[in-house]
Amino acid sequence: MASNLRQDQLSAQLLEIIRTKGLHRLDTPIELASGAMSADFVDGKEALAAWSDLRVAASAIVETVHNAGHRFNAVGGLTLGADALAVGIAAVADCSWFIVRKSPKGRGTRRQIEGARIGRSDQVLLVDDAVTTGGSIFQAYDIVAHSGAAIVAAVTLVDRGENAGPKFADLGCAYFPMTTYKSLGIDPL
């Protein structure tokens, strides 16, 4: 019970951090990575630029995932949305982190997954800062799944619509959006 109370407190703090430091209401709509246009821009990287805020986010995510019964030994996702989150969560959970490149490195090792080398023995938490259609997190999902690692859950800081949840459900993967368009009071995309 105390763990759920801690989770609720951390989640409320995280919502306030995202609302006050990451949500920008713009005069003119801008194009998001999904191709959608919105005057509401949520910048998770800016919201969590201070370690104290990143620690709140990482702690809220670890509490949420653990309280749901999921365990992981590696965390990561597609660069750039997952980078700080992966390192912060790894620090809080005392596990490994990795970053998925959008395409394999063109020289040297030619790897697409950097940081921890993940494979069949790994239980992975997949992360991203924001999703609209989920293009980035599902690209990372496919690359991580190809490594042989088991993806035990996926987490996003902000879910801007209703697209990612059903897709993760179809994959049999637990999905935890830490905030949603509803909790931020913005229009869905």
Secondary structure, DSSP 8 states (H G I E B T S, - for coil): -HHHHHHHHHHHHHHHHIIIIIEEEEEEEEE-TTS-EEEEEE-HHHHT-SHHHHHHHHHHHHHHHHHTT---SEEEEETTTTHHHHHHHHHHHT-EEEEE-SS--SSTT--SEEES---TT-EEEEEEEEESS-HHHHHHHHHHHHTT-EEEEEEEEEE-SSSHHHHHHHHT-EEEEEEEHHHHT----
